[in-house]
């Protein structure tokens, strides 16, 4: 169950994910193995239980890239498809029904329990099942909470909500830091573990746009990049409301619980953004100011999101041999960053704004950076999340999907290898330039940069 686009929608799901079982991995980590797209189940309702190749490829690439850049996520084990097996879909819900290649994804996560799972029991007034679900989650995924609550005589369900709020806040912070827009942040698409699940019409941002919406069904931009953090808090409020019947009297305080989300989000976002900029933390207000100033000029110039951070990292690496933090930004230094960010045709005042920021950043970097120095040289790369040269941009996935649909898997294989090692430059110059390039103008259109929920 869950809320879709802000409204309660009752029981949800198209019944095409089949749990094959649970295995214990390294360090006794639990993994639930699912196959998605294998056909009808008891919960398929009017659906066919199948999945198309395009959405399956996107889930496979998206989840594995998330893992590569250290963002909590479900994983994709295998992707299989058949040109002999077609699936009928109306991709843009406009009456243009077509047959598409079918596919299946074998995927795994510690659990697939969502916020909406709790909401469904609450909507039915089934307090016993709601409590049993919460106890299961505590026992298997948050065992430390139960012990602490027992020792302190507190409500374990309140402690569970606080921990889920913190994990969700840190997850959303990393999404924002890498420019990821989920696209369908309904309550049934958020994991109780604070991991990324359900890769639908998502996008990793190309040109920086705070108001970017990757989902063609989101007419009101509810799930835009700018709105994502607020939606995370809203969804948590619905989870708190769903669990209210099993919370001890006086402990049901949604705003207090959700404030843990905002605190975790702000701390993690600042930490990851500074790390991407190779800066040590200082005064929080000063940290926030240099981050916001960067985002301001990126937004004003429509800078390429991943390439801007890659360019800043390379500029900083060159500065490690300099000693004077007050030295001015040369024309070549400015042009190098602008070239990486794919920023062109700037007015003089726009160039000056970026030059002033670079000067401020250079001074801060030379005074307090996160680089490691030894006799062999310096190591100047982010510690938390790499500044990726490559990521699964929508237009690159579109090209890989088109080729795979015709039986050519090489573009998919090349893109997969690149996003699994996103900060390591590919040896082939031609392939490197193609996979690291900002999208061409033809890619900035419906069906490529923006997608529907059809899958």
N, C-alpha and C positions, 0 to 999 in steps of 0.2 A: 504494500500500500504506500501512499504518500501524497504529498502536495506537488502538483504540476503547475508551473508558472504562477505559483502563489495561491492555488485553489485546491481544496481537498478533492482527490480523484478516486478514492476508494481503492479497491484491489487493482494492482498494476502488474505489469510483466506480460511478455508475449509467449512465455512458456517454451523457449527454445534452448535454455541452458540446462544441461543434465549433469548433476553431481555424480561423478564416477566413484568417488571415495575419498578417503583422507589418508595421508601418509605423514610420517615423521621424518623430517630432514635433519640437517646439521644442527647440533645443539638442541635436539628434540623439538625443533620448530614444526608447528603443524601447517600442513598445506592441504587445502581442499582442491581437488582436481575436477574441473568442469570441461565439458565439451559444448560448444555453442554453435548451433546451426545444423544439428544432426537430424532434425525432423520433429514432428509433433510429439507433445507430451500431454499428460493429463491436465496441464495448466495452459495449453496453447489457445484455448477459446477459439476465436475465428482465425487465428494465425496458422501458417503452414509449418512453423518451427524451423524454417530454413534461414540461411544468411547469405548475402551476396558477397562476391569476391572483393568489391571495393571497400566495404565496411570492415571486412575481415583483415585485409591488408593494413588498413588504417589502425585497427586495434593492435595488431601485431607490432607494427613499427612504433606507434605511440607509447605503448607500455614498456617496450624494451629501451627506448630512448630515455624515458623517465628513470628507469633503473640505472642507465649509464651515467646520468647526471645527478644521481644521489637524491632523487625525490621518491618518497614512499609510494609504492605502486603494486598493483597486481602484475603478474608476469604472463607472457605468452610462450608456451612450450613449442607448439607446432602450428603450422598453417598448411592446410591442404585444400585443394580445389579440383574441379573437373570441368573441362569444356563440354563434356557430354551431358552434364547435369545443369539445367537452367532453372532460375528462380524468377518469378514474375513480380515486378515492382513498379510503382508509380513514384519515381525518384523525387519529384518536386511537388507531388500532390496536386498536379494540374491536369490530370486526366490522360497524360501521355504514358500509358502503361507499356512496359517493354520487358522482354526476357533478358536476364543477365546471368553471367556465370555464377554458379553457387560455390560456397566454400565453408570450411569449418575451422574454428580456432580451438585448440586445446590450451586452456589457461589455468592459472592457479593463483590462490590467495590464501592467507591464513584462515580467513572466513569471508563469506559473501554477505554476512548480515549487515543490514543498512539501517539508517534512521527510520526509514519507512516500515521496516519489519516491526519495530516497536509501535509505530503509529497504527498499524493494522489491528493489532490486538487491542490497543486502547480504544479504537473506534468501535469495536464490538463489545466493549465493556468486559473483556475477558482478562480480569486482573490476575487470575491464576497463571495463565499462559504468559502474560507480561512479566510476572515475577520469575517464572521458570526461565524465560529467555534472558533476563538480566542476570540471573544466577549462573546460567551457562556461560555467558560472556565473561563474567567475573572469574569464574573458576578456570576457564581455559586460556583467557587472554590478558586478564588483569589480576592474577592471583595475589599480588602484593597488596592490592586494595582491600581485599577481604580480611587479610590478617591485621592490617593497620586499623581498619574499622572495628574489628573485634577487640583489639587491645584498647582502643580509645572509647569504645561504646558509642560510636557515631554510626550514621546511616551509610552503608556501603554503596547504595545507589546514588546518593548525592556525590560521594567521592568519585564514582564511576563517571558521572556527568561532567565533573570538573576535569578529570583526566582526558575524557573524549574532547572536551572544549579546547584544552591545551594542544592536543595532537592535531585537531582540525585547524586551529589557528596557525600552527607551524607549517602545516601542509599548504594552506592558502598563501602563506607568505612566500614559500618557495615557488608556487605557481606564478605569483606576481613578479617575482625576481627574475624568472626566466621568460616571461611573456606568454605564459600558457593560458588559454581561454577554454574552459571546459565545454561550454555551449549549452548543456542541459543540466543545470544544477538543481534539479528537483530533489526532494528529500529522499526519494528512493534510489538516488544515485550517489549518496554520500555514505561511506563506510564507517562502521562503528569503531574501526581501528585507526581512522585518520590516514588512510592510504587512497591513492587515486584508483578509481574503478570506472567502468562504463565509458569507453572511448567512442563517443558518437560523433557529432559534428564539431569536434574540437579544432583548435588551431594553435600553433606556435606562431606568435605574431611576427610578421615581416616588417613592414613600416610601422613605426610606433604610433599608435592611435589609442588614446585612453578609452574611446567610445566604440572600439571595434567589437562587432558581434559576428561570430562565425556561423550561427544557426539561422537559416532563412525563415524558420518558423517563429523566431523571437522578434515579433513586430515592435514590441515596446522596449526592446533592448534591456530587458530585465537581467539577462545574464552576460552583459558586456564586461569587458576587462575592468572598467572603472567600478562596476557594481559588484564584482565577485566577492570582495571581502564582506560587504554588507549582507550579501545573500548567505554567506557562511554563517553569520550571526543569526540571521532570520531562521535558517534551517535548524540551528541548535535550539532556538526558542521553541520550535515545534517538537523537538525531541524531549525537551524538559516538560512541556505540557503533556506529552504522551506518557511520560513516566511518573507524573504527579501522583497517581493513585497508589504507588508503592513507596513514595518518599515519606519520611517521618514528619509529623506535624511540625510546622515552623521552619522546615528545611527547604520547602518549595519556594525558592526565590530565583526566578528565571533571570532577571537582570544581573544579579550577583554572580550566578553561574556563568552566564555568557560573557561577563567582564573578564573572566579568565581567558576566554578566547581572544579578546582584543589585546590583552596584555601579552599573551604568547605570540600573537601575530606581529605586533609592533616590535618586540624584541628580536624575533627571528628575521623579520624583513630587514631591519637595520643591520643585523649581523651578517646576513647573506649578501646584501648589496655592498657593504663595505668590503667583504671578502672578495667579491667579484672585481672590485676596484683596487684590490691589493692594499687596503688601508687598515691600520689598527684603529680600534675605537677610541674616541675622545669624549668630549661632552656630548650627550645625546642631541641637544639642540644644534650643535655644530655639525654633528654627523647627519642629522636629518636635512640640514640646509644644503650641504654639498650634494646629497643624493637628489633632493628636489630640484636643485638648479640644473643638474644633469638631465633629469627627466623633462624639465621645462624646455631646454633647447632641443632635445630629441623630439619632443612633441611638435614644437614650432617648425622644425625643419623636416618632419616626417622621416627621421633617420631610421636606418635599418636596425632593428632591435639587437639581434645577436652579433652582427658585424661591428656595431658600435663598441660593445664591450670587448670584443676581440682586438679592435684597434687601440682602445685605451690600454689594454694589457701590453701590447707591443710597444706603445709609446713609453709606458712605465719601465719596461725592461731595458729600453735604451737609456733611460735616465739613471739607472743604477750606477753608472760610471761618473755621474756628475756629483758635485759637492755643494754647489751654490743653490739653495732653495729659492732665492729671489731672482734667479736668472729668467730672462724674458722668453716667451714662446716664439721660436723662429717660424718663418713662413713655411719651411719644409715640414716642421713638426705639426703645424696646424693643418696643412694640406694632406699630410699622411692620415691623420685622424678623420678628416672630412672624406677622404677617399674610402677608408674602411667603412664609414657610416653611410656611404653612397649619398652624400649631401652635395647638391650642385646648385648653381644659379642663385647664390646667396646675395642679399643686399649687404652693404658695408656694415650696417649696424648689427646685422645677424652674425656676420663673421666676427665682429668685435666682441659680441656677447659670448661666443664660443671660445675665443682667444682668452678672455678674462677668466672664464671658468677653468680652462686648461691651466692657466697660470696659478690659480688658486689650488687646483688639484695637484699640480706638480710640486708646489711648495709643501702641501700636506703630505704627499707621497715621500718626498725626500726627508721629511722630518720624522714621520711615523708610518712605516710600511710593514707588510707581513712577509717580506722576502727573507730567505735564509742565505747567509753568506759563509763561504769557507774557502780553503785554498784552491779548490777545484773550480770555483766561480760562484755564481748566485743561482738560487732557485726562486723564481718569481712567478708563481702561478697560484690561483685560488686553491684554498684547502677544502672548501665545503662543496662547491658546485663549479665545474669547469666552465670557462668561457668558450662555448662550443663554436668551432668553425662550421660544423655541419649539424643540421637538425631536420626532422621530417616536415619540411615546409609543405604546405598544401599542394603547391603546383608540382613539386617533385614527386609527391605521392600520386598525384593525378597522372603524371607521365608513366610512373611505374605500374599503376593500375591498368592504364590503356595498353601498355606493352604486354603485361601478364595476361590480359583478357585475350590477346592474340597468340599466346603461347610463348612469348619472349620473356623469360624470367631474369635476364641479365640486369636491366635497370633496377629491379627490385633487390637483387642480390647486392649490387653496388651501393645502393642507398642504405640497405640494412647494415652492411659492414661499416659504412661511414658513421651512422648514428650510434653504433655500438662503441665507437672510438672517436667521439665527437671533437676532441681537442687535438688529435694527432693528424697531421697533414698527410693526405694521400700522395703517394709517390708520383702518380700520373698527373701531370700539370693540367691536361685538358679536363680530366675528371674532377680534379680539385676545383678548378674554376667554375665548372658547371654546378657542382653540389654546394659550393659556398656562395654562389651569386645571389644577389637580391632578385626577387621575382620580376620577370618582364611584364610590361603593361598588359599583355594579353591574358595574364594569369589573374589579374585583379577583377574578376567577374564572378557572377553567380554560377555555382557549379564547380568552382575551383577554390577561390578564396573563401567562399561561403557555401555551406552544404545544408542539406535537410536531415531530418532524423531517420529517413528511409534507410533501412539496412536489411 
